[in-house]
Amino acid sequence: MLAPSAPIARMKESSTVSSARMDLDWPMSESASDGDEYAKYADVYDVLFGEISDDAGFYIRCAGTRIRPGGAILEVGTGTGRVAEHLLRAGYKVTGIDSSGEMLAHAARKLEGYGEAFDWAKADIRTMGLGRKYPVAVAPYGMMAHMLTDDDRRASFRRIYEHLEPGGIFVFDDMPGWLAGHADGKGLTVRHTGFDKTAKMPVRMMSNCMEVVGKPLSVRYDFVDWLEGDKVAKRLVIRVVFRDISLADELALLKEAGFHEVDLFGDFDGRPFDRHNLSANTRLILRCRRAA
Ligand SMILES: C[S@@+](CC[C@H](N)C(=O)[O-])C[C@H]1O[C@@H](n2cnc3c(N)ncnc32)[C@H](O)[C@@H]1O
């Protein structure tokens, strides 16, 4: 959770708002995830991100290497159930956990029609104990990047490992700053648009992502605007902090948690991750296996 007293970003004197780097006195130990910020997102998340589906096919194909439709998948950080819906449509059962009750409320409402095939729990990935094991676990759309410290990452990987059956797989994607090159100092860019049917207004999201000086973190400010013609009728400002973990650290922490077999992919089309030509990758995707 974001600590309520988390200090506001402290800009370096020479910085401007569009600077790619910022000085931030961030209490990493207290602010390992963004549950509170996602509470703000919940009502507009599907308007902005609901149509994204390029990752879902990949997760379905990965699940298919281990289980047949009817098998169970654990999705950590399931949010509003964007990916869960695709998995359910493909015939899988899904348990979705998330630390944000607001995000989960949308998932529960949206996926009600799937009955017992979808169950969910409000839980923190670092401490979850669901009392059952799964053949497949997934954490789509950069969920793991919310684990800001090694301790949080380690605890999360360990909890997931413990929730896998022997031979089970865990698949997740990430977009660390060293791969995204997003901290380019070019200022706000429009990243997503959608139409809010309830408010009957178009919505756009502009973002600015900056590296934190001296820490392996990026801070992204999302400005979500509801538009009436040229005017901004309402604006929501959301601050999300990501860990820009190095590949070496990621692999070391996975190994510590017990995952000895890890495959890397560079895109949801399944191409292997290219370590020598980073621009050939659109993502960093990891598929990890618990020993049989
Ligand atoms: C980028 S969203 C991804 C949502 C969904 N998986 C998707 O692909 O659209 C990340 C989700 O992770 C959740 N989250 C963040 N920190 C968490 C934690 N420590 N434990 C469980 N969920 C967490 C957030 O509340 C949010 O719903």
The ligand as an SDF file (V2000), in Angstrom:
LIG
                    3D

 27 29  0  0  0  0  0  0  0  0999 V2000
   -1.4980   -3.2120  -13.6320 C   0  0  0  0  0  0  0  0  0  0  0  0
   -2.8560   -3.8140  -12.6900 S   0  0  0  0  0  0  0  0  0  0  0  0
   -3.1610   -5.3270  -13.5690 C   0  0  0  0  0  0  0  0  0  0  0  0
   -4.5940   -5.7730  -13.4760 C   0  0  0  0  0  0  0  0  0  0  0  0
   -4.9410   -6.9730  -14.3490 C   0  0  0  0  0  0  0  0  0  0  0  0
   -4.0830   -8.1100  -14.0620 N   0  0  0  0  0  0  0  0  0  0  0  0
   -4.8350   -6.6270  -15.8100 C   0  0  0  0  0  0  0  0  0  0  0  0
   -4.0170   -7.2530  -16.4940 O   0  0  0  0  0  0  0  0  0  0  0  0
   -5.5650   -5.7610  -16.2840 O   0  0  0  0  0  0  0  0  0  0  0  0
   -2.0350   -4.3760  -11.1960 C   0  0  0  0  0  0  0  0  0  0  0  0
   -2.9820   -4.9210  -10.1430 C   0  0  0  0  0  0  0  0  0  0  0  0
   -2.1690   -5.4320   -9.0830 O   0  0  0  0  0  0  0  0  0  0  0  0
   -2.7950   -5.1130   -7.8390 C   0  0  0  0  0  0  0  0  0  0  0  0
   -1.8090   -5.1310   -6.7610 N   0  0  0  0  0  0  0  0  0  0  0  0
   -0.8330   -4.2170   -6.5210 C   0  0  0  0  0  0  0  0  0  0  0  0
   -0.1200   -4.5750   -5.4570 N   0  0  0  0  0  0  0  0  0  0  0  0
   -0.6440   -5.7550   -4.9950 C   0  0  0  0  0  0  0  0  0  0  0  0
   -0.3360   -6.6340   -3.9160 C   0  0  0  0  0  0  0  0  0  0  0  0
    0.6730   -6.3570   -3.0890 N   0  0  0  0  0  0  0  0  0  0  0  0
   -1.0710   -7.7580   -3.7600 N   0  0  0  0  0  0  0  0  0  0  0  0
   -2.1020   -8.0410   -4.5980 C   0  0  0  0  0  0  0  0  0  0  0  0
   -2.4370   -7.2360   -5.6430 N   0  0  0  0  0  0  0  0  0  0  0  0
   -1.7280   -6.1080   -5.8500 C   0  0  0  0  0  0  0  0  0  0  0  0
   -3.4280   -3.7570   -8.0780 C   0  0  0  0  0  0  0  0  0  0  0  0
   -4.4580   -3.4620   -7.1370 O   0  0  0  0  0  0  0  0  0  0  0  0
   -3.9160   -3.9050   -9.5230 C   0  0  0  0  0  0  0  0  0  0  0  0
   -5.2410   -4.3500   -9.5820 O   0  0  0  0  0  0  0  0  0  0  0  0
  1  2  1  0
  2  3  1  0
  2 10  1  0
  3  4  1  0
  4  5  1  0
  5  6  1  0
  5  7  1  0
  7  8  2  0
  7  9  1  0
 10 11  1  0
 11 12  1  0
 11 26  1  0
 12 13  1  0
 13 14  1  0
 13 24  1  0
 14 15  1  0
 14 23  1  0
 15 16  2  0
 16 17  1  0
 17 18  1  0
 17 23  2  0
 18 19  1  0
 18 20  2  0
 20 21  1  0
 21 22  2  0
 22 23  1  0
 24 25  1  0
 24 26  1  0
 26 27  1  0
M  CHG  2   2   1   9  -1
M  END
$$$$
